[in-house]
């Protein structure tokens, strides 16, 4: 409905933007900064490399729970999200099992050298825009929260984004495990 409304009455976009709470724009600014930093080569710790995918997973789960949880669809929606995320992660790992060329792991400092990429920014924006779109749609049509078809489509969309994030993290973890310093073993006689 939102897309049809924007095409037929583009002036409604101004009202939607004006009625958006300021914290949403602050969140978008922060997410753009975080995603923008991913465009450049950088050195990050193992923990820091895992924080963003976990945070984006949290934002997705929050988006699903806040939109569809009160309508009694939480378990079906979260189930669809998990299945979609797992399937996309498996497919992404199958097509690209290793970290992108140029990615390095230093076991001594437990840090990665990660080449810049636009993919994290695209995934971050995808999750944010999905949450924003769903919020606007539900504000305009609250009954959509009980529409299982709509809810499942949104769950699958979040699952795609989170599955791609998960695959990226798993590639980094594989690289870390492969290049981790090995403990010296001593043979006892």
N, C-alpha and C positions, 0 to 999 in steps of 0.2 A: 504494500500500500504506500509506503513512504516514497519509493521510487516513482510511482505513478503520480503521487501528489506533487513531487518536486518537478516532474516534467510538465504537468498541467498547470501548476501554480508555483513557479519558482520563487516568488516573493515569500512563500512560507518558510524558506530556508533562513531568512533573517529572524523570524520569530523563534524558530527552533534554536538558533544560536544564542539569541538573547535570553531564552529561558533555560539555557544550560547553566548549571551552577558553576561558580568560579573555580571550585576545587577540581572540576573535570578538566578545565584548561590548564591548571597547574600540573595535574597528573600527566596530561598530554605533553606539556613542556618537558617534564622530567623524563618521560619515556622517549621523547625525541632526542634528548641529550644522551641518554643511555644508548639508544640505537645508533645515533650519529657517531658515538665514540667507537662503535664496532666497524666503522668504515675504514679505520686506520689500523696499520700494523701495531700490535701492542704486546706487552709482556704482562701476563696475569697469573695469579696463583691458582692452584687447583680448586681451592674453595671458591674464589671469586668467579672462576669459569662456570661453576655449577649454580651460583646464586641466581643469575638471571633466568635460566630455564625453570628453576623452581618457583621464582616469583611470578613468572608468566603462567605457570600451571595454576598457582594460587589465584591469580586474577581470573583465569578461565573458570575454575571451580566456583569462585565467588559469583561470577557472572551467571553461571547456570543455576546456582542455588538461589540467588536473589531474584532471578527472573521466573523460575519455574518451580521452586521448592514449595512455596505456599499453595500452589495449585495441585499438589499431590503427585507431581511428576518427577520428583528428585531421583528416585532409584532408576527409572527407565532412562532418564536423560543422562545421568552420570554413567550408567552402563554403556549407553551408545557412545559417550565421549571416550570412555576407556577403550572400548573396542576399536573405535576409529583411530585413536592415538597409537595404540599398539600395532594396528595394521599399517599405518603410515610409517611409523618408526621402523618396522620390519622391512617394508618395501624400500625405504630410503637407505637403510643399512645394506640391503641386498644390492641395490644399484651403485652405492658408493660406500664400501665397507671401511675405508680408511679416512683419516682426517685429511682435509684439503692439503694439496701440495704446499710445502713451505711451513707447515705447522710442526713445531718442535716441542719436545718436553725435556726439561732439565730436572732429573731426579734429585740432584743434590739440593736444589732450591724449591723443589716441588712446584715449578711454574712452567707455563706454556708461553711460547712465542706463537702468536696467532696472526696470520695475515689478515688484512682488512677485508671485509665482506659486507655487501648490502643486504644479505639474507636475514641477519638478525633484526635489522631495522624493519624490513618488510614484514617479518613475523610479528614483531611488537606492534606495528601499526595495524596489522590484520586483527590481532586480538583486541586492541583498543577500539578499532572501528566496529568490530562485531558487537562489543559490549555497548558502545554508543548507539549503534543502529537498533539493537534490541531494546534499549532503554527508551528511545524515541518511539519505536513501534508500540511498545507496551503502554507508554503514556497516552498515545493516541487511540489504541485499541486494547484495553486491559484484558479482554476476553481471549486474546492470543496466548496468554499465559497457560490457558487450558487446552490449547490446540496442540495435540501431540505431534502432528506433522511438522508444524513450525518449530516446536521444541526440539525434535529429533534432528531437523536440519541444522539448527544452531549448534547442537551438541556435536554433530559430525564436523561442522566447520571449526569449532574450537579444537576438536580432536586432531584435525589435519595440522593446525598450527602447532599444537603441543607435541604431536608425533614428530614433526620436523625438528623441533627444539630438542626432543629426547634423543633423536638419532645423532644430532650434533654433539650432544653431551656424551653419549655412549662412544662415539668415535674418539673423543678426547680421552675418555677413561681407558679405552683400549690402548691408545698411544702411551698413556702414563704407565699402564701396567706393563706394556712391552719394554719400556725404557726405564723402569724403576730400578734403582740400585739393588743388586742381589745381596742378600746377607751371606757373609762368608760362613761356609759350613766346615766344621772340623770333624775329622774322622777319629773316632775313639778306637783304640786298639784293644 
